[in-house]
């Protein structure tokens, strides 16, 4: 894609990501974590009743935590200066410093320490004071282990979600996050589009839907993030949904949410990602691969600005800007009745085509120099230069993997090269396709039916040979998969698997 100057590509896949400065949304990973029990945390118990302290320590250690106990606020402050706990269980009535005074001192020392207050004389004023000072929870004594454990779980899980949100917010709002790499006319067109959209103030129901089209690796996801960051919705959440990464059986529930009992194991109602994007942007990556049922429901979301959870009988108003992306030919998919025509036109109120890198070769050197510097900084190695020959090689290569391939090639070169100037051999590029063997010239059968393979000096690419054989068999049988499978000595299921693997489609 068009990388940000502060961004280093990541190879870690995910179903979706969320970026937001607020605390009312979370990622799927975060929600999954929130359902898991947290154990093994370091707890400091501040309790002046020895019997109660002993019983609490025994119970919490039995639950899998590491617990240390002190009897006063002064001892607690001394303890955290030498050993930082993950969470403090703090009694409100203590000898010497009160629990509220101790909480204030703890927050002054380290505001990131989680504190759960306990008291046998709870008043509304005490609870308000504790929450204002940053206590994660407030429980009343005598407290049962189950109630106390629940308070601990809530505090730790909430803190972890906040850390994740801060991480994603830093990714989207870091230095240089509004700058594209590349000075080609295509990049200038993209910049003008972003500037134009940034001046449009979205009203209730979201802004104009945007459809980003382009090959895999061109950077459609980054462009969506930039559109969000430049829009009037930049203070709201950015929900990134990879429609091909979430299993089809889960995608509907993830997008639209569900009510209690609507699906298997749905013990609680859960808002979907559309609701999570309220006031912000929902990015539907690879929209061309969703099922017809989900297409119909998405069309309703766009047209009516409402969403209905699975199992619900009422619609909920939603204020979401929808940005979608695909590497598929949606017009072709419409002709094959694989994509709804009405949804297509609703999505492409504004279409932003992202050209492949081979169509903007003037940007290749800028991208390469950007990635060299970024990877060198990331791994703490000197930044190598690009030789004249390397630059010529970079410009002449076709880059079938687009910007993502540039990033990966330069990362490998920076890691493995011991030179201060990168040479073409450091790139380890694949031979151009025109120089590879033609599958139809490699394999043939003799008049006696004997199958022969002529290996060229540079060898063959097995995937290309297999794909070519499948395409030729399908062409010979006019697209009939059963007969083509028989020609290839495969079952129909095996053929369909290989067709999917190589992206072979019948007209």
C-alpha positions as CSV (number, residue, x, y, z in Angstrom):
1,X,0.0,0.0,0.0
2,X,1.1,3.6,0.3
3,X,2.9,3.3,3.6
4,X,2.9,6.1,6.1
5,X,6.3,7.5,6.8
6,X,5.9,6.3,10.4
7,X,4.5,2.9,9.6
8,X,6.4,-0.4,9.3
9,X,4.3,-3.2,7.8
10,X,3.2,-6.0,10.0
11,X,2.9,-9.6,9.0
12,X,0.5,-10.5,11.8
13,X,-2.9,-11.2,10.4
14,X,-6.1,-10.4,12.2
15,X,-9.8,-10.6,11.8
16,X,-10.2,-6.9,12.3
17,X,-8.7,-4.0,14.2
18,X,-10.2,-1.1,16.0
19,X,-8.6,2.3,16.5
20,X,-10.3,4.8,18.7
21,X,-9.5,7.4,21.4
22,X,-12.6,6.5,23.4
23,X,-13.1,3.5,25.7
24,X,-16.5,2.3,24.5
25,X,-15.3,-0.1,21.8
26,X,-12.9,-3.0,21.7
27,X,-11.4,-5.5,19.3
28,X,-12.6,-9.0,18.8
29,X,-9.4,-10.1,20.5
30,X,-10.2,-7.8,23.4
31,X,-13.7,-9.2,23.8
32,X,-12.4,-12.7,23.6
33,X,-9.9,-11.9,26.3
34,X,-12.6,-10.3,28.4
35,X,-14.4,-13.6,28.5
36,X,-11.3,-15.5,29.6
37,X,-10.3,-15.8,33.3
38,X,-7.2,-13.8,34.3
39,X,-4.9,-15.6,36.8
40,X,-1.4,-15.2,38.0
41,X,-1.4,-11.5,38.7
42,X,0.6,-9.9,41.6
43,X,-1.9,-8.5,44.2
44,X,-1.0,-6.3,47.2
45,X,-3.6,-6.7,50.0
46,X,-3.8,-3.8,52.4
47,X,-5.9,-5.1,55.4
48,X,-5.4,-4.5,59.1
49,X,-7.5,-7.4,60.3
50,X,-5.0,-10.4,60.5
51,X,-7.6,-13.2,60.3
52,X,-9.4,-11.6,57.3
53,X,-6.1,-10.9,55.6
54,X,-4.9,-14.5,56.1
55,X,-8.2,-15.9,54.7
56,X,-8.2,-13.6,51.7
57,X,-4.5,-14.4,50.9
58,X,-5.2,-18.1,51.1
59,X,-8.3,-17.9,48.8
60,X,-6.7,-15.6,46.2
61,X,-3.6,-17.8,46.0
62,X,-5.8,-20.8,45.6
63,X,-7.4,-18.9,42.7
64,X,-4.0,-18.7,41.0
65,X,-2.8,-15.2,42.1
66,X,0.4,-14.2,43.9
67,X,-0.6,-12.2,47.0
68,X,1.4,-10.1,49.5
69,X,-0.3,-8.5,52.5
70,X,0.5,-5.4,54.6
71,X,-1.4,-3.8,57.4
72,X,-1.3,-0.1,56.7
73,X,-1.3,2.5,54.0
74,X,2.3,3.5,54.9
75,X,3.5,-0.1,54.5
76,X,1.7,-0.2,51.1
77,X,3.5,2.8,49.8
78,X,6.9,1.4,51.0
79,X,6.1,-1.9,49.3
80,X,5.2,-0.5,45.9
81,X,8.4,1.5,45.8
82,X,10.4,-1.7,45.7
83,X,8.0,-4.1,44.0
84,X,5.2,-2.9,41.8
85,X,2.0,-5.0,42.1
86,X,-0.5,-5.4,39.3
87,X,-3.4,-4.7,41.6
88,X,-4.0,-3.3,45.1
89,X,-6.9,-4.6,47.3
90,X,-7.2,-1.6,49.6
91,X,-9.3,-1.5,52.8
92,X,-10.9,1.9,53.4
93,X,-10.6,1.9,57.2
94,X,-6.9,1.6,58.2
95,X,-4.7,2.7,61.1
96,X,-2.8,5.9,60.3
97,X,-3.5,6.9,56.6
98,X,-7.1,6.2,55.5
99,X,-7.8,4.1,52.5
100,X,-8.8,7.3,50.5
101,X,-5.5,9.0,51.5
102,X,-3.6,5.9,50.6
103,X,-5.4,5.7,47.2
104,X,-4.5,9.3,46.5
105,X,-0.8,8.6,47.3
106,X,-0.8,5.4,45.2
107,X,-2.2,7.3,42.2
108,X,0.4,10.1,42.7
109,X,3.2,7.5,42.7
110,X,2.0,5.3,39.8
111,X,-1.4,6.1,38.2
112,X,-1.3,2.8,36.2
113,X,-1.6,0.6,39.3
114,X,-5.1,-0.9,39.6
115,X,-6.9,-0.4,42.9
116,X,-10.0,-2.1,44.2
117,X,-11.4,-0.6,47.4
118,X,-13.0,-2.6,50.2
119,X,-14.9,-1.3,53.2
120,X,-17.4,-2.5,55.8
121,X,-18.8,1.0,56.2
122,X,-19.6,1.9,52.6
123,X,-21.3,5.2,51.9
124,X,-22.2,6.8,48.6
125,X,-19.7,9.6,49.3
126,X,-16.9,7.1,49.9
127,X,-17.6,5.3,46.6
128,X,-17.7,8.6,44.7
129,X,-14.4,9.8,46.2
130,X,-12.8,6.4,45.4
131,X,-13.9,6.5,41.8
132,X,-12.9,10.1,41.3
133,X,-9.4,9.2,42.5
134,X,-9.2,6.4,39.9
135,X,-10.3,3.2,41.8
136,X,-11.2,0.4,39.4
137,X,-14.0,-0.9,41.7
138,X,-15.5,-0.6,45.1
139,X,-16.8,-3.7,47.1
140,X,-18.5,-3.9,50.5
141,X,-17.3,-6.1,53.3
142,X,-17.9,-8.9,54.2
143,X,-17.1,-9.8,50.6
144,X,-17.4,-13.3,49.2
145,X,-14.5,-14.7,47.2
146,X,-16.7,-14.9,44.0
147,X,-17.6,-11.2,44.3
148,X,-14.0,-10.2,45.0
149,X,-12.7,-12.4,42.1
150,X,-15.2,-10.8,39.8
151,X,-14.1,-7.3,40.7
152,X,-10.5,-8.3,40.1
153,X,-11.3,-9.8,36.7
154,X,-13.2,-6.7,35.7
155,X,-10.4,-4.4,36.7
156,X,-7.7,-6.4,34.9
157,X,-9.6,-7.0,31.7
158,X,-10.7,-3.3,31.5
159,X,-7.1,-2.2,31.9
160,X,-5.9,-4.6,29.2
161,X,-8.6,-3.2,26.8
162,X,-7.5,0.3,27.6
163,X,-3.9,-0.6,26.8
164,X,-4.9,-2.1,23.5
165,X,-7.0,1.0,22.6
166,X,-4.0,3.2,23.4
167,X,-1.8,1.1,21.2
168,X,-4.2,1.3,18.2
169,X,-4.8,5.0,18.8
170,X,-1.0,5.5,18.7
171,X,-0.8,3.6,15.4
172,X,-3.4,5.8,13.7
173,X,-2.4,9.2,15.1
174,X,1.4,8.9,15.0
175,X,3.7,11.4,13.3
176,X,3.4,11.5,9.6
177,X,0.2,9.5,9.6
178,X,-1.3,11.8,6.9
179,X,1.5,11.5,4.4
180,X,1.6,9.1,1.4
181,X,4.8,7.8,-0.1
182,X,5.0,8.5,-3.8
183,X,4.9,11.5,-6.1
184,X,3.3,9.9,-9.2
185,X,0.2,11.4,-10.7
186,X,-1.8,8.5,-9.3
187,X,-0.7,9.5,-5.7
188,X,-1.6,13.1,-6.4
189,X,-5.1,12.0,-7.4
190,X,-5.5,10.0,-4.1
191,X,-4.3,13.0,-2.1
192,X,-6.8,15.2,-3.8
193,X,-9.6,12.7,-3.0
194,X,-8.6,12.6,0.6
195,X,-8.5,16.4,0.8
196,X,-11.9,16.6,-0.8
197,X,-13.5,14.2,1.6
198,X,-11.9,15.8,4.6
199,X,-13.9,18.9,3.9
200,X,-17.2,17.0,3.9
201,X,-18.8,17.0,7.3
202,X,-20.6,13.8,7.9
203,X,-24.2,14.1,9.1
204,X,-26.3,11.5,10.9
205,X,-26.3,8.2,9.0
206,X,-22.6,8.5,7.9
207,X,-20.9,10.2,5.0
208,X,-20.8,9.1,1.3
209,X,-20.0,5.4,1.1
210,X,-16.6,4.8,-0.5
211,X,-15.4,1.8,-2.5
212,X,-11.7,1.3,-2.7
213,X,-10.6,-1.1,-5.5
214,X,-7.2,-2.5,-6.4
215,X,-5.0,-5.6,-6.4
216,X,-3.9,-7.3,-3.3
217,X,-1.0,-5.5,-1.7
218,X,-1.7,-2.1,-3.1
219,X,-2.6,-0.6,0.3
220,X,-6.4,-0.3,0.3
221,X,-6.5,-0.8,4.1
222,X,-4.0,2.0,4.7
223,X,-6.0,4.3,2.4
224,X,-9.1,3.6,4.4
225,X,-7.4,4.5,7.6
226,X,-6.2,7.8,6.1
227,X,-9.7,8.6,4.9
228,X,-10.9,8.1,8.5
229,X,-8.0,10.1,10.0
230,X,-8.7,13.1,7.6
231,X,-12.4,13.1,8.1
232,X,-14.7,14.8,10.6
233,X,-15.0,11.4,12.3
234,X,-11.4,11.0,13.2
235,X,-12.2,11.2,17.0
236,X,-14.5,8.2,16.6
237,X,-13.6,4.5,16.3
238,X,-12.1,2.9,13.2
239,X,-13.3,-0.7,12.9
240,X,-11.4,-2.8,10.4
241,X,-13.2,-6.0,9.3
242,X,-11.5,-8.5,7.1
243,X,-14.5,-10.2,5.6
244,X,-12.4,-13.2,4.3
245,X,-10.6,-13.8,7.6
246,X,-13.7,-14.3,9.7
247,X,-15.4,-17.7,9.1
248,X,-18.7,-17.3,7.2
249,X,-20.6,-18.8,10.1
250,X,-19.4,-16.1,12.5
251,X,-19.3,-13.1,10.2
252,X,-23.0,-12.2,10.5
253,X,-22.9,-12.4,14.3
254,X,-19.7,-10.3,14.4
255,X,-21.1,-7.6,12.1
256,X,-24.6,-7.3,13.4
257,X,-24.4,-8.6,16.9
258,X,-26.9,-10.9,18.6
259,X,-29.4,-11.1,21.4
260,X,-29.2,-13.6,24.2
261,X,-30.0,-17.1,22.9
262,X,-30.0,-16.1,19.3
263,X,-27.2,-18.4,18.4
264,X,-25.4,-21.4,20.1
265,X,-23.7,-20.4,23.3
266,X,-25.1,-16.8,23.2
267,X,-25.5,-16.4,26.9
268,X,-25.5,-12.7,26.7
269,X,-26.6,-10.1,24.2
270,X,-23.6,-8.7,22.2
271,X,-23.4,-5.6,20.0
272,X,-21.9,-6.1,16.6
273,X,-19.0,-4.3,14.9
274,X,-21.4,-2.0,13.1
275,X,-22.6,-0.7,16.5
276,X,-19.0,-0.6,17.8
277,X,-18.2,1.8,14.9
278,X,-20.9,4.3,16.1
279,X,-19.7,7.8,15.4
280,X,-16.8,6.6,13.4
281,X,-15.8,4.5,10.4
282,X,-16.5,0.8,9.5
283,X,-14.0,-0.5,7.0
284,X,-15.2,-3.7,5.2
285,X,-12.1,-5.2,3.6
286,X,-12.7,-7.7,0.8
287,X,-16.4,-6.9,0.6
288,X,-16.6,-8.9,-2.7
289,X,-16.4,-12.2,-0.8
290,X,-19.4,-11.9,1.6
291,X,-22.5,-14.1,1.2
292,X,-25.7,-13.0,-0.4
293,X,-27.5,-13.0,2.9
294,X,-25.0,-10.6,4.5
295,X,-25.0,-8.4,1.3
296,X,-28.8,-7.9,1.7
297,X,-28.4,-6.9,5.4
298,X,-25.5,-4.5,4.6
299,X,-27.7,-2.9,1.9
300,X,-30.3,-2.2,4.6
301,X,-27.7,-0.7,6.9
302,X,-26.6,1.7,4.2
303,X,-30.0,2.6,3.0
304,X,-31.8,3.0,6.4
305,X,-28.9,3.8,8.7
306,X,-30.2,1.0,11.0
307,X,-28.9,-2.3,12.2
308,X,-30.8,-5.3,13.7
309,X,-29.1,-7.8,15.9
310,X,-29.6,-11.5,15.3
311,X,-32.7,-12.6,17.2
312,X,-33.9,-9.1,17.7
313,X,-37.3,-7.7,16.6
314,X,-36.3,-4.1,16.5
315,X,-33.9,-1.9,14.5
316,X,-31.3,0.3,16.1
317,X,-30.4,3.6,14.6
318,X,-26.7,3.8,13.6
319,X,-24.4,6.6,12.7
320,X,-21.5,4.9,10.8
321,X,-19.4,5.9,7.8
322,X,-19.0,2.8,5.6
323,X,-15.8,2.4,3.5
324,X,-15.4,-0.9,1.6
325,X,-12.5,-2.4,-0.4
326,X,-12.1,-5.3,-2.8
327,X,-9.6,-6.9,-5.2
328,X,-12.5,-8.6,-7.1
329,X,-14.0,-7.5,-10.4
330,X,-17.4,-6.7,-8.9
331,X,-19.0,-6.1,-12.3
332,X,-18.0,-9.6,-13.3
333,X,-19.3,-10.9,-10.0
334,X,-22.6,-9.2,-10.7
335,X,-22.9,-10.9,-14.1
336,X,-22.3,-14.2,-12.5
337,X,-24.9,-13.4,-9.9
338,X,-22.4,-13.5,-7.1
339,X,-22.8,-9.9,-6.0
340,X,-25.8,-7.7,-5.6
341,X,-26.0,-4.9,-8.2
342,X,-27.9,-2.6,-5.9
343,X,-25.3,-3.0,-3.1
344,X,-22.5,-2.3,-5.6
345,X,-24.0,1.0,-6.6
346,X,-24.7,1.9,-3.0
347,X,-21.1,1.2,-2.1
348,X,-19.5,3.1,-5.0
349,X,-21.0,6.5,-4.3
350,X,-17.4,7.4,-4.5
351,X,-14.9,4.9,-6.0
352,X,-11.2,5.2,-5.4
353,X,-9.1,2.9,-7.7
354,X,-5.7,2.1,-6.4
355,X,-3.3,1.5,-9.3
356,X,-0.9,-1.4,-9.1
357,X,2.7,-0.5,-8.5
358,X,3.8,-1.5,-12.1
359,X,1.6,1.4,-13.3
360,X,3.4,3.9,-11.2
361,X,7.1,2.9,-11.4
362,X,8.2,6.4,-10.5
363,X,7.1,5.6,-6.9
364,X,9.2,2.5,-6.5
365,X,12.5,4.1,-5.5
366,X,10.7,6.4,-2.9
367,X,9.0,3.3,-1.5
368,X,12.2,1.3,-1.4
369,X,14.1,4.1,0.4
370,X,11.3,4.5,2.8
371,X,11.2,0.8,3.7
372,X,15.0,0.6,4.0
373,X,15.1,3.4,6.5
374,X,12.0,2.0,8.4
375,X,13.4,-1.5,8.7
376,X,16.9,-0.4,9.6
377,X,15.4,1.7,12.4
378,X,13.2,-1.1,13.5
379,X,16.0,-3.6,13.8
380,X,18.7,-1.2,15.0
381,X,21.1,-1.6,12.1
382,X,22.8,1.0,9.9
383,X,20.7,2.2,7.0
384,X,22.2,1.0,3.7
385,X,22.0,2.9,0.5
386,X,20.7,1.6,-2.8
387,X,23.2,1.2,-5.7
388,X,22.5,2.6,-9.2
389,X,22.1,-1.0,-10.4
390,X,19.7,-1.8,-7.6
391,X,17.5,1.1,-8.4
392,X,17.4,0.1,-12.0
393,X,16.4,-3.5,-10.9
394,X,13.7,-2.1,-8.7
395,X,12.3,0.0,-11.5
396,X,12.3,-2.8,-14.1
397,X,10.7,-5.5,-11.8
398,X,7.0,-6.0,-12.3
399,X,6.1,-6.2,-8.5
400,X,3.2,-8.7,-8.7
401,X,2.8,-8.3,-4.9
402,X,2.7,-4.5,-5.2
403,X,3.8,-2.4,-2.2
404,X,3.5,-5.3,0.2
405,X,6.1,-7.1,-1.8
406,X,8.5,-4.1,-1.8
407,X,8.2,-4.0,2.0
408,X,9.0,-7.7,2.4
409,X,11.9,-7.7,-0.2
410,X,13.6,-4.7,1.5
411,X,13.1,-6.1,5.0
412,X,14.9,-9.3,4.0
413,X,17.6,-7.3,2.3
414,X,18.2,-5.1,5.3
415,X,18.3,-8.1,7.6
416,X,20.6,-10.3,5.6
417,X,23.0,-7.9,3.7
418,X,26.3,-7.1,5.4
419,X,27.0,-4.3,3.0
420,X,26.4,-0.6,3.3
421,X,25.1,-0.4,-0.2
422,X,22.5,-2.9,-1.4
423,X,23.1,-4.6,-4.7
424,X,20.6,-6.4,-6.9
425,X,21.7,-9.8,-5.6
426,X,20.6,-8.7,-2.1
427,X,17.0,-8.3,-3.3
428,X,16.6,-12.0,-4.2
429,X,13.8,-11.2,-6.7
430,X,11.9,-13.9,-8.6
431,X,12.7,-14.0,-12.3
432,X,10.3,-12.1,-14.4
433,X,7.4,-14.2,-15.6
434,X,8.4,-13.7,-19.2
435,X,11.7,-15.5,-18.4
436,X,10.1,-18.4,-16.7
437,X,9.1,-21.5,-18.5
438,X,5.8,-21.6,-20.3
439,X,3.8,-24.5,-18.8
440,X,2.4,-25.5,-22.2
441,X,6.0,-26.0,-23.4
442,X,7.1,-28.0,-20.4
443,X,4.6,-30.9,-20.4
444,X,3.3,-32.8,-23.3
445,X,2.3,-36.3,-24.3
446,X,3.7,-38.4,-27.1
447,X,1.7,-40.2,-29.7
448,X,2.0,-43.4,-27.6
449,X,0.3,-41.6,-24.7
450,X,3.6,-41.4,-22.7
451,X,3.7,-38.2,-20.6
452,X,7.0,-36.3,-21.0
453,X,8.3,-33.2,-19.2
454,X,11.1,-31.0,-20.7
455,X,12.7,-29.1,-17.9
456,X,14.2,-25.7,-19.0
457,X,17.5,-24.6,-17.5
458,X,15.9,-22.2,-15.0
459,X,13.5,-24.9,-13.8
460,X,9.7,-24.7,-13.6
461,X,7.2,-23.1,-11.2
462,X,5.0,-26.0,-10.1
463,X,2.1,-23.8,-9.1
464,X,2.0,-22.3,-12.6
465,X,2.1,-25.7,-14.2
466,X,-0.7,-27.0,-12.1
467,X,-2.8,-24.0,-12.7
468,X,-2.2,-24.2,-16.5
469,X,-3.2,-27.9,-16.5
470,X,-6.5,-27.1,-14.7
471,X,-7.3,-24.2,-17.0
472,X,-6.6,-26.3,-20.1
473,X,-8.8,-29.2,-18.9
474,X,-11.6,-26.9,-18.0
475,X,-11.3,-25.1,-21.4
476,X,-11.4,-28.5,-23.2
477,X,-14.5,-29.5,-21.4
478,X,-16.2,-26.1,-21.7
479,X,-16.1,-25.5,-18.0
480,X,-17.6,-28.8,-16.9
481,X,-15.8,-29.6,-13.7
482,X,-16.8,-33.3,-13.5
483,X,-15.3,-34.0,-16.9
484,X,-12.3,-31.8,-16.4
485,X,-11.6,-33.6,-13.1
486,X,-11.7,-36.9,-14.9
487,X,-9.1,-35.7,-17.5
488,X,-6.8,-34.7,-14.6
489,X,-7.3,-37.9,-12.7
490,X,-8.9,-36.1,-9.8
491,X,-12.1,-36.2,-7.9
492,X,-14.4,-33.2,-8.4
493,X,-13.8,-32.0,-4.8
494,X,-10.0,-32.2,-5.3
495,X,-10.4,-30.2,-8.5
496,X,-12.5,-27.5,-6.8
497,X,-10.0,-27.3,-4.0
498,X,-7.2,-26.7,-6.5
499,X,-9.3,-24.2,-8.5
500,X,-9.9,-22.2,-5.3
501,X,-6.2,-22.5,-4.4
502,X,-5.0,-21.0,-7.7
503,X,-7.9,-18.6,-8.2
504,X,-9.2,-20.4,-11.3
505,X,-12.8,-19.6,-12.1
506,X,-15.2,-20.8,-14.9
507,X,-17.2,-18.3,-16.9
